[in-house]
């Protein structure tokens, strides 16, 4: 997701623009490296290639304010772990659990309740929202990359630990435990993915 800031120098002095904030986008090269050979080769069914997913990933990062390298790495790593590197948009057993971060319906409902931009997907919101079909509505509106990005920094118990995410194992474990709580037995694998992603992106 890294964009380069190019400053053109001419013989005549040009007015200097205010410096841009640190870029938060991920490049295709960085995402491919972060996925360590696990990028899908074809977009078909629920599977999406890294190239096709990248615009949605970057849009979600920007929309939900994942400002630090650690926050972006946590979002991408959790998505890689939960969705098997962009292969799934639904839990294989429980259809109501899904989007790219494979979130349960109760968490998807919390995301929808907190974000007016997606509430428009349900005319008459909140009266006609069915928790069993939230996942499909989000997917059908191409918002399946958004819940995981929002949850990374704004889900219950996430904000404080997300602000401390960095290159240390301790910062990731603190975030995983307080924010995701995927189970102690999954932490080593999740942490390994996070470390790979963190090293790959800027």
C-alpha positions in Angstrom: 0.0 0.0 0.0 2.8 2.5 -0.2 2.5 5.5 -2.5 5.5 7.6 -3.3 5.4 11.4 -2.9 7.1 12.9 -5.9 8.3 16.5 -5.7 9.3 18.1 -8.9 12.2 20.6 -8.8 12.4 23.2 -11.5 14.9 26.0 -12.2 12.4 28.5 -10.8 11.5 28.1 -7.2 8.0 26.7 -6.9 5.8 27.2 -3.8 6.1 24.4 -1.4 2.9 22.5 -0.5 2.2 21.4 3.0 3.7 18.0 3.6 1.2 15.1 3.2 0.6 12.8 6.1 2.3 9.4 6.0 0.9 7.3 3.3 -1.3 4.4 4.3 -1.8 2.5 1.1 -0.3 -0.9 0.4 1.2 -1.8 -2.9 0.6 -5.0 -4.8 4.2 -6.0 -4.3 3.9 -5.5 -0.6 0.7 -7.5 -0.3 2.1 -10.3 -2.4 5.2 -10.4 -0.2 3.0 -10.3 2.9 1.0 -13.3 1.7 4.2 -15.3 1.2 3.2 -17.2 -1.9 -0.5 -17.6 -0.8 -2.1 -15.1 -3.2 -4.9 -16.9 -5.1 -4.2 -17.3 -8.8 -7.7 -16.6 -10.0 -10.8 -14.6 -8.9 -13.7 -17.1 -8.9 -16.5 -17.8 -6.5 -15.5 -16.5 -3.1 -11.8 -16.5 -4.0 -10.3 -13.2 -5.0 -6.7 -12.5 -6.2 -4.4 -10.1 -4.3 -4.5 -7.8 -7.3 -8.3 -7.7 -7.4 -8.6 -7.4 -3.6 -6.0 -4.6 -3.3 -8.3 -1.6 -4.2 -10.9 -2.8 -1.6 -8.2 -3.3 1.0 -6.7 0.2 0.5 -10.2 1.8 0.5 -11.1 0.1 3.8 -7.8 1.2 5.3 -8.4 4.8 4.3 -12.1 4.8 5.2 -11.6 3.4 8.7 -8.4 5.3 9.6 -5.8 2.5 9.9 -3.0 5.0 10.3 -0.1 2.9 11.6 1.9 0.2 10.0 0.9 -2.1 12.9 -2.8 -1.5 12.4 -2.6 -2.2 8.7 -0.6 -5.3 9.4 -3.1 -6.5 12.0 -6.0 -6.0 9.6 -4.3 -7.8 6.7 -2.9 -10.6 8.9 -6.3 -11.3 10.6 -8.0 -11.4 7.2 -5.3 -13.7 5.9 -5.7 -16.1 8.8 -9.5 -16.1 9.0 -10.2 -16.1 5.3 -7.3 -18.4 4.3 -5.6 -15.7 2.3 -8.7 -14.4 0.4 -10.2 -17.8 -0.4 -13.4 -17.5 1.7 -16.1 -15.0 2.4 -18.2 -17.3 4.6 -17.5 -19.7 7.4 -17.7 -23.2 6.0 -20.0 -24.3 8.7 -22.0 -21.2 9.7 -23.1 -19.2 6.7 -24.1 -16.1 8.7 -20.4 -15.7 9.8 -18.2 -14.1 7.1 -16.9 -11.2 5.1 -13.2 -11.2 4.4 -12.4 -11.4 8.1 -14.9 -14.1 8.8 -16.8 -12.3 11.5 -19.8 -13.6 13.4 -23.2 -12.1 12.7 -23.2 -10.3 16.1 -20.0 -8.5 15.2 -21.2 -7.7 11.7 -24.3 -6.2 13.3 -22.2 -4.1 15.6 -20.2 -2.8 12.6 -23.4 -1.9 10.7 -24.9 -0.2 13.7 -21.8 2.0 14.1 -21.4 3.0 10.4 -24.1 5.1 8.6 -22.4 4.6 5.3 -23.4 0.9 5.2 -26.8 1.3 6.9 -28.1 2.6 3.5 -27.9 -1.0 2.3 -31.0 -1.7 4.3 -33.9 0.6 3.4 -35.8 1.5 6.6 -32.8 0.6 8.8 -32.8 -0.6 11.5 -36.2 -2.2 11.2 -35.5 -4.8 8.5 -32.0 -6.0 9.3 -31.8 -9.8 9.6 -28.7 -10.9 11.4 -28.6 -14.1 9.5 -28.2 -12.3 6.1 -26.1 -9.3 7.1 -23.0 -11.0 5.7 -24.6 -11.5 2.3 -25.9 -7.9 2.1 -22.4 -6.6 2.8 -20.8 -8.9 0.3 -23.4 -8.0 -2.4 -22.6 -4.3 -1.9 -18.8 -5.0 -2.2 -18.3 -4.0 1.5 -16.8 -7.3 2.6 -13.4 -5.8 3.2 -14.8 -3.1 5.5 -15.9 -4.8 8.8 -12.4 -6.2 9.5 -10.8 -2.8 8.9 -13.2 -1.1 11.2 -13.0 -3.7 13.9 -9.2 -3.5 14.0 -9.2 -0.1 15.5 -12.8 0.5 16.7 -14.2 -2.9 17.8 -15.0 -3.5 21.5 -11.7 -3.5 23.4 -9.7 -2.7 20.3 -8.9 1.0 20.2 -6.3 1.2 23.0 -4.4 -2.0 22.0 -4.6 -1.0 18.3 -2.8 2.3 19.1 0.1 0.3 20.4 0.5 -2.2 17.6 4.1 -2.3 16.3 6.9 -4.7 15.5 6.9 -6.4 18.9 5.3 -9.8 19.6 3.8 -8.4 22.8 1.9 -5.6 21.0 0.3 -8.1 18.6 -0.6 -10.6 21.4 -2.2 -7.7 23.4 -4.3 -6.7 20.4 -5.2 -10.3 19.5 -6.3 -11.1 23.0 -8.3 -8.0 23.7 -9.7 -7.3 20.3 -10.1 -10.6 18.4 -9.9 -13.3 21.0 -9.5 -16.1 18.5 -8.2 -18.5 21.1 -4.9 -19.0 22.9 -4.1 -22.0 20.7 -4.2 -19.9 17.5 -1.9 -17.1 18.7 1.4 -18.6 17.5 0.1 -19.0 13.9 -1.6 -15.6 13.9 1.5 -14.0 15.3 3.7 -15.6 12.6 1.4 -14.2 9.9 1.4 -10.8 11.5 5.2 -10.7 11.6 5.4 -11.6 8.0 2.8 -9.0 7.0 4.4 -6.3 9.2 7.8 -6.9 7.6 6.3 -6.6 4.1 4.4 -3.4 4.4 5.2 0.2 5.2 
